[in-house]
Every structure is written in structure tokens, then in C-alpha cells.
Amino acid sequence: MHRLAGLLAILDTIEQSVVYSDHSGVVRVVNRAAAHLLDLVPESYIGAPRVQLLREVARRTEDPEGFMELFQQLLEDPDMELHAELEQILPARRTLRLFSGAVRDARGSARGRVDVFTDITESVRRAEDNKRLYEQARRTAESYQRGLLPSAPPHLPRMNIVAHYLPVAGDRAIAGDFYDFLSLPDGRMGIVFGDVCGIGPAAANDAALARYTVTSYFPEESEPGALLERVAQRVGAQLAPDRFIRLVYAILDPERGRLAYANAGHVPPMVHRAKSGEVEWLEEGGVALGLDNAEKYKSGHVELEPSDLVVFYSDGVSTAPRLGQPYGTRRLVELLRDWGAGSPGEFVQAVVRAVEAWVSPSGLRDDIAVVACQVVPDHAMGEPVRELVLPNEPARLKDVRAFVASFLADLRAPVEPSSELLMAVGEAAANCACHGRRVEGRSEVRVKCRASGDSVSVTLADDGVGFDPRSQRPTPDPFAAGGRGLYLMVELTDDVEVESSAAGTTITLTKTLR
């Protein structure tokens, strides 16, 4: 008894609430903190069954049944340890952390059990405040970073350009990948493609610094290497010592099929040669910006033939991990050889699918950015083609319609057939968003517009599980909530083709404009 009194005197000095019961389940100690936190009168429970005290504690929690079920586990395994959090509502609303473990003597024999309750209300509140502030900062920086990306690639003669950005989710969001397109007075186009080290708001700031510095100098420099030298001097003086920026700057001449470029430490772009099927690397340049402000950058020059495909990509593609092994450039080159003969949109969609299939659903650790530029084949010169790849989400339906509407506006298409085609496109896009998404991971949709004579075809390709078009009713059920999509597509266009398999669904809508 003397030793027990001494133990109680010690326990009364600590902040945690402690309840000790002996091996027969009788309460022997309730310290002062427990009396206050749990609103108990210790004398009422000393010598009483432990379960009686637990029931009283349970009545004052948000989930009494759940609290007692925790201790039911001890009937099967008396030696186990319990760890839990519970919401107390009486005598005050608090969050408590519970630890319950066996007490043993020097020989290891169980002598009883101790239940420790800790008030973590304030730490939980601080953690929630910190999470809220972080999310607010993350959303602000993410919005800022997305503002660095152009809404759509420019439309150039003889060139078909597709750009796609796939942001990483979670606490690694806001990486420093960025790209931009700059129009030169003589019809050429500058392409800026880069990334900065690190993540978060600092990465977004460095990306903005690089982008706007290039934008301020590009009208004055005709050679990419000379431009990077000026950018290196300006940016390097403003970067922190532990930060750097990797960047490729290229000038594309669509009329002559020429590409001039310089690479500042970025993963090298690639060119797929349509005639030979070979892949070339564009490596001329120098070190990353911020490492040597006096670096001299060498420009490279490439002659492009019809159907050749130039690909800029971020290292989020090649370094995407799977069990510690990166996706790697070898697989990317094989992918380019397999898909380079197709359209830029098909290749970009293939990259996204391949990387997402390589990593686990939560394994993507860096943003994926891809820009693909293809010289339009000679036989397709009179047939304007545009492609768009974007996440297959209901919120992006408006982007699909806006993309097709812009294509029709550039063709100066009549209002009535354009409106009908846009309604059909909206139905097809809604079908993709509703039925064309994968069960796990993110899904993409590729939109392709092509003009041929007086007709326009719009193709939407998703990567969902597919469906049987024959199962659709020829006329909709007037009492059903849905099921009108395919019917409306048929009624509003001249031709509808649907190809569906386990790999996805492709819907092609054709409309005569005049």
C-alpha cells in the first residue's frame, strides 16, 4: 500500500491521465489529471471493476459503442496494445489519444494494465491550421504556375502542335515544369520548355523568372544560344545559390521546316524521322542556368521533313519510378518509334498512358509535360488538322467545346451546322467523361479536328473500359434520365462512327458545313 501511494504521488505530477488496474481488472490508481480530464471522482472507482470506469468514459464520447468495442479485442488477446483517438464531448469537446498496454513485473508476468489518455486537442487544431495554410499556399502557387502555361498551342501553317501537362498530386504538387510559345514577326515561333529544381512556391517563382526573362529577350536574339547566354547572366544573378533552371529554347520555322535550338542542361528533345523511323537527340547547348553565369551556349540546327515529329518532354516522364526503377529514355525512344508515325496527339496520349501504366496509381512523383510538333505531310496540306489532349473530367467538357469552336471559327464555318456539330461534340465528350474513364488512375481524352473539303470530322478517343454500341437504343426512352447521347449525335451530324474495346472508345463525328 505504501508503494502504491508513492506511485500515485508521482503520477499526480504528470499531465497525462493515467488509470491503472490490476491483473484481475480492479482499478487501483486514478491520477489527478484523469480525474480532471475524464471528469471522474477517483474514490468512486478505486476498487471497482475497470469496465465500470471505461463505460463512464465511453458515455462522454461521441461514439460510446466504438470506444467499448476497442477493449473487446482484449478478450481475445489480453497482451495486445491499443492505440486510438476519440472525440470527447463531456465535460468539454476534446480530442483524446488513448494508449492501453499491459504492465509486467521483472519476470515478464502480467501484473495489470495501464490506460493513458492524452489531450491532443490543441495539437490537432494547430495541425489543421497548418494544413489549411499549406493548402491555401499550394492552391495559390498552383494557380500561379498554371498561369505560366499557355491555354493552347498556336496554329501554324505546315505544323501540327500538341501540348499536354499532367500535374502530380499530393504534397509534391507545384513542381517547376513550364513551357510557352512565342510568336516572332517573320512567322517563326519560339518554344520555351524548362523546369526548375525543387517544388512548391519557390519553384513556381523560378519558373516565372525564367519564362519572363526569355520573353523579354527573344525579339532581340535570332540565335537560341545567344539568347540563353543573356538569360543565364540575368537569371543567374537572381537565383539562390542552391537553385538552378534547366531550359530548352528553340525557334521553329514552319515554312522552311527548320528548327534552331539550344539546351541549358535540360533532358534533350528528340526528333522522329518519318522516312527512316530513327530517333535523333537534340543535345547542343551547355549547363543549366544558375550554375555558370558566363557559360557559352552552342546552337544546334535541324532540317525537318514532312511527317517528322519533334518532342520536348520533362524528366517526369523518364524518371517516373516503379519499384525504384525509372521509366527511362530507352522505353521512351521505343514509344516514339512505335507512335512517331502517327499524329502528335496519339503520341502524347501514348506517353501519358505508358507512364501511368508504369508507375503505381500514387507513384507519380513529378509533373509530366510534353510538347509534340509535327511537320504536316504534303498530302494533308489542304486539310487543316488540330489535336488536343486533356484530362477526361466533367469539368473539362467546356474546354473540348471551346477547342472545336475555335477550329470551326478559323474555318469560317456557317453558324447553323457549326452549332449542331458542337452539340454533338458536347454529347460525345459527356459520354467520354461518364463512361470512358478508367477504374483506377487518371484518364485522358484526345480530341482531333480535321477539315476536308466542305466537311469536318471530330474524333474523341478515351481510355475507358469500352461499351457495346449495339446495346444503345435507336431511339431514346422518353422516361429515362439519360441514354440520348448517341441518338443526338446521329441526328445532329451526317455520320457517326463508334469503335469500342477494352482499351477505350473512339467516336468520330462528321458534318458537312456547306
Secondary structure per residue as TSV (DSSP state, phi and psi in degrees):
chain	resnum	aa	ss	phi	psi
A	1	M	-	360.0	-39.0
A	2	H	H	-62.5	-43.1
A	3	R	H	-65.2	-37.7
A	4	L	H	-65.5	-38.5
A	5	A	H	-66.0	-39.2
A	6	G	H	-64.8	-40.8
A	7	L	H	-62.3	-42.4
A	8	L	H	-63.7	-38.1
A	9	A	H	-61.9	-38.0
A	10	I	H	-70.0	-44.6
A	11	L	H	-65.5	-28.1
A	12	D	T	-68.6	-12.7
A	13	T	T	-91.2	-8.1
A	14	I	S	-99.6	160.9
A	15	E	S	-83.2	-27.5
A	16	Q	S	-71.3	148.4
A	17	S	E	-87.5	125.0
A	18	V	E	-123.5	130.5
A	19	V	E	-125.1	123.0
A	20	Y	E	-115.1	132.6
A	21	S	E	-127.9	148.8
A	22	D	E	-80.4	-177.0
A	23	H	T	-65.6	-18.3
A	24	S	T	-91.3	1.6
A	25	G	S	85.5	21.5
A	26	V	B	-101.6	133.3
A	27	V	E	-70.5	129.4
A	28	R	E	-116.1	-28.9
A	29	V	E	-138.3	131.7
A	30	V	E	-132.3	111.2
A	31	N	-	-78.7	173.1
A	32	R	H	-62.8	-39.9
A	33	A	H	-63.4	-36.4
A	34	A	H	-66.5	-39.7
A	35	A	H	-60.8	-38.9
A	36	H	H	-76.1	-49.5
A	37	L	H	-67.9	-41.8
A	38	L	T	-93.6	-1.7
A	39	D	T	58.2	53.4
A	40	L	-	-117.5	153.6
A	41	V	-	-100.0	105.9
A	42	P	G	-52.9	-40.9
A	43	E	G	-60.2	-24.7
A	44	S	G	-73.9	-17.1
A	45	Y	T	-119.0	-15.1
A	46	I	T	-62.9	124.6
A	47	G	T	88.3	-4.6
A	48	A	S	-94.4	161.1
A	49	P	B	-59.9	139.8
A	50	R	H	-58.8	-35.9
A	51	V	H	-62.8	-28.6
A	52	Q	H	-65.7	-42.3
A	53	L	H	-66.9	-41.2
A	54	L	H	-62.9	-38.9
A	55	R	H	-64.0	-37.0
A	56	E	H	-66.6	-39.8
A	57	V	H	-65.1	-41.2
A	58	A	H	-60.8	-39.7
A	59	R	H	-60.2	-22.1
A	60	R	T	-101.0	12.9
A	61	T	B	-108.8	168.9
A	62	E	S	-73.2	-25.4
A	63	D	-	-134.4	78.9
A	64	P	H	-59.0	-43.2
A	65	E	H	-62.7	-43.4
A	66	G	H	-63.8	-36.7
A	67	F	H	-62.9	-45.3
A	68	M	H	-70.8	-31.8
A	69	E	H	-63.3	-28.4
A	70	L	H	-57.3	-45.4
A	71	F	H	-79.1	-14.6
A	72	Q	H	-63.9	-25.4
A	73	Q	G	-64.0	-26.3
A	74	L	G	-70.2	-18.0
A	75	L	G	-65.8	-34.5
A	76	E	T	-87.5	-30.9
A	77	D	-	-139.4	85.1
A	78	P	T	-63.0	-19.3
A	79	D	T	-91.3	-3.5
A	80	M	-	-72.3	158.6
A	81	E	-	-101.0	141.5
A	82	L	E	-110.2	134.6
A	83	H	E	-130.8	126.0
A	84	A	E	-157.9	162.4
A	85	E	E	-119.5	142.3
A	86	L	E	-139.4	151.6
A	87	E	E	-98.4	114.4
A	88	Q	E	-90.0	136.7
A	89	I	-	-113.3	-18.9
A	90	L	S	-134.4	140.1
A	91	P	S	-78.1	-6.0
A	92	A	S	-151.2	159.3
A	93	R	-	-79.6	116.5
A	94	R	E	-142.5	161.9
A	95	T	E	-107.9	123.0
A	96	L	E	-114.1	143.4
A	97	R	E	-105.9	131.5
A	98	L	E	-112.0	132.3
A	99	F	E	-125.2	131.0
A	100	S	E	-131.9	122.5
A	101	G	E	-145.3	160.0
A	102	A	E	-76.1	145.8
A	103	V	E	-105.5	129.9
A	104	R	E	-123.0	154.5
A	105	D	-	-87.5	-173.7
A	106	A	T	-63.6	-25.6
A	107	R	T	-88.0	-1.2
A	108	G	S	89.5	4.5
A	109	S	-	-80.8	140.2
A	110	A	E	-68.2	128.2
A	111	R	E	-112.3	-8.2
A	112	G	E	161.9	-160.1
A	113	R	E	-145.8	144.2
A	114	V	E	-120.6	133.6
A	115	D	E	-114.3	122.9
A	116	V	E	-116.3	122.9
A	117	F	E	-110.1	127.5
A	118	T	E	-121.4	130.7
A	119	D	E	-78.9	110.1
A	120	I	-	-113.1	20.5
A	121	T	H	-56.9	-47.5
A	122	E	H	-68.2	-40.5
A	123	S	H	-67.5	-36.2
A	124	V	H	-65.4	-41.3
A	125	R	H	-62.8	-43.5
A	126	R	H	-63.7	-40.2
A	127	A	H	-63.7	-40.4
A	128	E	H	-66.9	-39.1
A	129	D	H	-63.5	-43.6
A	130	N	H	-64.0	-39.7
A	131	K	H	-65.0	-41.6
A	132	R	H	-63.9	-43.5
A	133	L	H	-66.2	-39.3
A	134	Y	H	-64.0	-44.6
A	135	E	H	-62.5	-38.6
A	136	Q	H	-64.0	-44.9
A	137	A	H	-65.7	-38.8
A	138	R	H	-64.7	-43.9
A	139	R	H	-64.7	-38.5
A	140	T	H	-64.3	-47.1
A	141	A	H	-67.6	-37.1
A	142	E	H	-64.2	-43.3
A	143	S	H	-61.8	-40.7
A	144	Y	H	-62.8	-44.2
A	145	Q	H	-66.4	-42.8
A	146	R	H	-63.7	-29.0
A	147	G	T	-67.1	-16.4
A	148	L	T	-78.7	-13.8
A	149	L	S	-95.4	137.7
A	150	P	-	-67.0	150.1
A	151	S	S	-66.8	-31.6
A	152	A	S	-160.4	152.7
A	153	P	-	-65.5	155.1
A	154	P	-	-72.1	162.4
A	155	H	-	-102.5	116.1
A	156	L	-	-119.8	146.4
A	157	P	T	-65.3	142.8
A	158	R	T	68.8	3.7
A	159	M	E	-129.7	138.5
A	160	N	E	-116.4	116.8
A	161	I	E	-120.4	132.2
A	162	V	E	-129.7	130.6
A	163	A	E	-125.2	140.5
A	164	H	E	-145.8	139.0
A	165	Y	E	-127.0	122.7
A	166	L	E	-115.5	103.5
A	167	P	-	-77.1	145.2
A	168	V	-	-77.3	148.4
A	169	A	-	-100.7	174.8
A	170	G	G	81.8	-156.3
A	171	D	G	-76.1	-3.1
A	172	R	G	-100.0	9.8
A	173	A	-	-64.2	162.5
A	174	I	-	69.5	60.4
A	175	A	B	-80.4	177.6
A	176	G	-	-103.7	25.3
A	177	D	-	-76.5	143.5
A	178	F	E	-158.0	158.9
A	179	Y	E	-151.9	161.9
A	180	D	E	-159.1	159.8
A	181	F	E	-123.8	129.3
A	182	L	E	-120.3	126.1
A	183	S	E	-88.6	128.5
A	184	L	-	-98.3	151.1
A	185	P	T	-59.4	-29.6
A	186	D	T	-87.0	10.3
A	187	G	S	96.4	-10.5
A	188	R	-	-76.2	166.9
A	189	M	E	-132.6	132.5
A	190	G	E	-90.3	140.0
A	191	I	E	-119.8	122.2
A	192	V	E	-110.1	127.7
A	193	F	E	-143.4	119.9
A	194	G	E	-158.3	177.4
A	195	D	E	-153.2	156.7
A	196	V	E	-115.9	159.3
A	197	C	S	-74.4	145.6
A	198	G	S	90.7	178.5
A	199	I	B	-134.9	172.2
A	200	G	S	92.2	-170.8
A	201	P	H	-57.6	-36.1
A	202	A	H	-62.5	-38.8
A	203	A	H	-65.7	-41.8
A	204	A	H	-62.8	-38.7
A	205	N	H	-64.4	-43.3
A	206	D	H	-65.6	-37.6
A	207	A	H	-62.4	-42.2
A	208	A	H	-64.4	-40.4
A	209	L	H	-59.7	-46.8
A	210	A	H	-65.3	-45.5
A	211	R	H	-62.0	-48.1
A	212	Y	H	-74.3	-25.7
A	213	T	H	-68.8	-43.8
A	214	V	H	-61.1	-43.3
A	215	T	H	-59.8	-35.1
A	216	S	H	-75.5	-24.2
A	217	Y	H	-101.2	-21.5
A	218	F	G	-62.8	-30.2
A	219	P	G	-67.3	-19.1
A	220	E	G	-95.6	-14.7
A	221	E	-	-120.5	123.7
A	222	S	S	-89.0	-15.9
A	223	E	S	-109.3	129.5
A	224	P	H	-58.6	-39.0
A	225	G	H	-61.7	-44.4
A	226	A	H	-64.6	-37.1
A	227	L	H	-65.1	-43.1
A	228	L	H	-63.6	-32.5
A	229	E	H	-64.2	-42.3
A	230	R	H	-68.1	-40.9
A	231	V	H	-63.7	-40.2
A	232	A	H	-61.5	-41.5
A	233	Q	H	-64.6	-42.8
A	234	R	H	-74.2	-49.9
A	235	V	H	-70.6	-41.7
A	236	G	H	-59.3	-32.2
A	237	A	T	-72.4	-17.7
A	238	Q	T	-107.6	-13.0
A	239	L	S	-78.0	147.7
A	240	A	-	-65.3	153.2
A	241	P	T	-57.8	-28.1
A	242	D	T	-95.2	13.4
A	243	R	-	-124.1	152.8
A	244	F	-	-151.6	166.4
A	245	I	E	-131.0	129.7
A	246	R	E	-102.3	132.3
A	247	L	E	-152.1	141.3
A	248	V	E	-115.2	131.6
A	249	Y	E	-121.2	127.1
A	250	A	E	-131.3	151.2
A	251	I	E	-119.5	119.3
A	252	L	E	-103.7	125.0
A	253	D	E	-104.2	100.2
A	254	P	T	-69.5	-30.6
A	255	E	T	-70.3	-40.0
A	256	R	T	-98.4	-7.8
A	257	G	T	67.5	44.6
A	258	R	E	-122.0	146.6
A	259	L	E	-132.1	121.0
A	260	A	E	-107.2	141.8
A	261	Y	E	-153.1	163.4
A	262	A	E	-147.3	141.7
A	263	N	E	-117.7	121.0
A	264	A	E	-103.2	74.7
A	265	G	S	74.8	7.1
A	266	H	S	-84.1	161.5
A	267	V	-	-60.5	133.3
A	268	P	-	-68.6	137.0
A	269	P	-	-63.9	167.8
A	270	M	E	-128.9	153.7
A	271	V	E	-124.0	124.8
A	272	H	E	-96.8	120.2
A	273	R	-	-85.6	119.2
A	274	A	T	-64.8	-38.3
A	275	K	T	-69.8	-44.8
A	276	S	T	-97.0	-21.1
A	277	G	-	78.7	4.4
A	278	E	-	-82.9	161.1
A	279	V	E	-117.9	130.7
A	280	E	E	-113.7	147.7
A	281	W	E	-101.6	141.8
A	282	L	-	-106.0	96.6
A	283	E	-	-114.6	-5.2
A	284	E	-	-62.8	138.7
A	285	G	E	155.6	-129.6
A	286	G	E	-167.7	-156.1
A	287	V	S	-80.0	168.6
A	288	A	-	-63.9	151.6
A	289	L	B	-65.3	136.3
A	290	G	T	101.5	-13.4
A	291	L	T	-90.1	-36.3
A	292	D	-	-150.0	105.3
A	293	N	T	-68.3	-16.1
A	294	A	T	-102.5	14.5
A	295	E	-	-61.1	140.8
A	296	K	-	-100.5	125.7
A	297	Y	-	-106.0	130.3
A	298	K	-	-93.5	134.7
A	299	S	-	-87.8	144.2
A	300	G	E	-112.3	155.6
A	301	H	E	-133.6	136.3
A	302	V	E	-131.8	134.6
A	303	E	E	-95.7	127.2
A	304	L	-	-105.9	136.5
A	305	E	-	-101.7	163.2
A	306	P	T	-52.9	135.5
A	307	S	T	77.7	-4.3
A	308	D	-	-64.0	145.0
A	309	L	E	-122.8	123.0
A	310	V	E	-102.0	131.7
A	311	V	E	-125.9	122.6
A	312	F	E	-104.6	135.3
A	313	Y	E	-146.8	153.5
A	314	S	-	-87.9	161.5
A	315	D	H	-71.8	-6.0
A	316	G	H	-62.8	-21.7
A	317	V	H	-76.2	-55.3
A	318	S	H	-74.0	-25.6
A	319	T	T	-98.5	4.0
A	320	A	-	-54.7	122.5
A	321	P	E	-90.6	150.5
A	322	R	E	-144.7	106.9
A	323	L	T	54.3	40.1
A	324	G	T	84.4	-4.8
A	325	Q	E	-105.5	128.6
A	326	P	E	-75.3	158.5
A	327	Y	-	-59.5	-43.6
A	328	G	-	85.9	153.2
A	329	T	H	-72.6	-27.0
A	330	R	H	-61.9	-44.1
A	331	R	H	-67.5	-35.4
A	332	L	H	-65.8	-40.1
A	333	V	H	-63.7	-42.7
A	334	E	H	-62.0	-38.9
A	335	L	H	-64.2	-40.1
A	336	L	H	-67.7	-36.5
A	337	R	H	-66.6	-34.7
A	338	D	H	-76.0	-35.8
A	339	W	H	-112.6	-6.6
A	340	G	T	-64.1	-24.8
A	341	A	T	-78.5	-12.0
A	342	G	S	-87.4	-152.6
A	343	S	-	-90.6	160.8
A	344	P	H	-59.1	-38.5
A	345	G	H	-63.9	-39.2
A	346	E	H	-63.8	-40.7
A	347	F	H	-66.7	-45.0
A	348	V	H	-60.7	-43.6
A	349	Q	H	-64.5	-36.3
A	350	A	H	-65.6	-37.4
A	351	V	H	-63.0	-48.2
A	352	V	H	-61.5	-44.7
A	353	R	H	-63.5	-41.9
A	354	A	H	-66.5	-42.9
A	355	V	H	-68.5	-42.1
A	356	E	H	-67.5	-30.2
A	357	A	H	-74.4	-27.3
A	358	W	H	-74.2	-46.4
A	359	V	S	-88.3	165.0
A	360	S	-	-74.0	164.2
A	361	P	T	-53.1	-31.9
A	362	S	T	-108.7	14.5
A	363	G	-	-89.4	-8.7
A	364	L	-	-68.5	120.0
A	365	R	-	-112.4	-3.3
A	366	D	S	-148.0	152.9
A	367	D	-	-62.4	154.0
A	368	I	E	-115.8	121.3
A	369	A	E	-126.1	132.6
A	370	V	E	-138.3	132.2
A	371	V	E	-124.9	123.1
A	372	A	E	-120.1	126.9
A	373	C	E	-122.0	124.3
A	374	Q	E	-121.7	134.2
A	375	V	E	-72.5	123.9
A	376	V	-	-63.7	129.7
A	377	P	-	-59.3	150.5
A	378	D	G	-58.3	-38.1
A	379	H	G	-70.0	-14.2
A	380	A	G	-108.6	13.0
A	381	M	T	-60.6	-35.5
A	382	G	T	-87.5	5.4
A	383	E	S	-120.7	91.6
A	384	P	-	-56.9	134.6
A	385	V	E	-132.5	135.6
A	386	R	E	-136.6	147.1
A	387	E	E	-132.6	153.5
A	388	L	E	-143.4	133.9
A	389	V	E	-121.2	128.4
A	390	L	E	-151.3	163.1
A	391	P	E	-59.4	139.5
A	392	N	-	-85.7	83.6
A	393	E	-	-133.6	146.9
A	394	P	G	-56.0	-33.1
A	395	A	G	-67.7	-16.3
A	396	R	G	-97.4	6.0
A	397	L	H	-59.8	-37.5
A	398	K	H	-64.5	-31.7
A	399	D	H	-69.1	-35.4
A	400	V	H	-64.2	-48.1
A	401	R	H	-62.9	-41.2
A	402	A	H	-64.8	-37.8
A	403	F	H	-63.7	-47.0
A	404	V	H	-67.5	-39.0
A	405	A	H	-62.0	-39.4
A	406	S	H	-64.9	-39.6
A	407	F	H	-63.4	-45.1
A	408	L	H	-66.3	-36.4
A	409	A	H	-64.9	-39.2
A	410	D	H	-67.5	-26.0
A	411	L	T	-82.5	-5.8
A	412	R	T	56.2	45.0
A	413	A	-	-72.1	145.5
A	414	P	-	-59.2	153.4
A	415	V	H	-66.3	-48.2
A	416	E	H	-63.1	-53.7
A	417	P	H	-65.0	-30.7
A	418	S	H	-64.8	-42.5
A	419	S	H	-63.3	-41.4
A	420	E	H	-65.1	-41.7
A	421	L	H	-65.5	-39.3
A	422	L	H	-64.9	-37.2
A	423	M	H	-64.0	-42.0
A	424	A	H	-65.2	-39.9
A	425	V	H	-62.6	-40.4
A	426	G	H	-60.5	-40.2
A	427	E	H	-66.2	-41.8
A	428	A	H	-65.9	-40.4
A	429	A	H	-65.7	-39.8
A	430	A	H	-63.8	-37.2
A	431	N	H	-63.3	-41.0
A	432	C	H	-61.9	-46.1
A	433	A	H	-67.9	-30.3
A	434	C	H	-86.3	-44.2
A	435	H	H	-115.1	-7.9
A	436	G	S	-106.4	25.3
A	437	R	-	-106.1	144.8
A	438	R	-	-71.2	156.0
A	439	V	S	-66.4	-39.4
A	440	E	S	-125.1	151.3
A	441	G	S	78.2	179.2
A	442	R	-	-87.9	151.9
A	443	S	-	-118.3	149.9
A	444	E	E	-120.2	156.8
A	445	V	E	-130.9	136.4
A	446	R	E	-111.5	128.4
A	447	V	E	-113.5	130.1
A	448	K	E	-131.0	124.5
A	449	C	E	-109.8	134.8
A	450	R	E	-140.0	132.6
A	451	A	E	-105.1	134.2
A	452	S	E	-142.7	105.5
A	453	G	T	65.2	-126.0
A	454	D	T	-92.6	4.3
A	455	S	E	-112.1	152.9
A	456	V	E	-127.5	134.5
A	457	S	E	-117.7	138.4
A	458	V	E	-122.8	123.7
A	459	T	E	-112.7	131.7
A	460	L	E	-120.7	121.5
A	461	A	E	-121.1	123.6
A	462	D	E	-112.9	178.9
A	463	D	-	-125.3	37.1
A	464	G	S	-81.6	-166.1
A	465	V	-	-82.8	-8.6
A	466	G	-	83.7	169.0
A	467	F	-	-153.8	167.7
A	468	D	-	-93.9	109.8
A	469	P	G	-59.1	-26.7
A	470	R	G	-68.8	-17.0
A	471	S	G	-78.0	-10.6
A	472	Q	S	-77.8	140.6
A	473	R	-	-69.3	139.3
A	474	P	S	-63.4	-32.1
A	475	T	S	-128.7	141.5
A	476	P	-	-71.8	153.1
A	477	D	-	-73.1	117.7
A	478	P	T	-63.7	-17.7
A	479	F	T	-101.0	-1.6
A	480	A	S	-85.5	153.9
A	481	A	S	-75.1	-26.1
A	482	G	S	-140.4	-155.2
A	483	G	-	87.4	12.1
A	484	R	-	-100.5	-4.7
A	485	G	H	-58.2	-56.2
A	486	L	H	-65.4	-37.0
A	487	Y	H	-60.0	-46.2
A	488	L	H	-66.9	-37.5
A	489	M	H	-60.2	-43.9
A	490	V	H	-65.1	-42.1
A	491	E	H	-70.5	-30.8
A	492	L	H	-94.8	-9.5
A	493	T	S	-126.0	174.9
A	494	D	S	-89.2	-25.1
A	495	D	E	-156.7	140.0
A	496	V	E	-130.2	125.6
A	497	E	E	-118.4	130.8
A	498	V	E	-125.7	122.1
A	499	E	E	-120.3	122.6
A	500	S	E	-135.8	137.3
A	501	S	E	-150.4	-176.9
A	502	A	T	-65.5	-17.7
A	503	A	T	-87.4	-8.9
A	504	G	E	141.6	178.7
A	505	T	E	-125.6	136.9
A	506	T	E	-120.6	124.1
A	507	I	E	-116.6	125.7
A	508	T	E	-117.2	122.3
A	509	L	E	-109.7	130.5
A	510	T	E	-122.2	134.5
A	511	K	E	-139.7	132.0
A	512	T	E	-84.5	125.4
A	513	L	-	-88.1	-30.7
A	514	R	-	-132.0	360.0
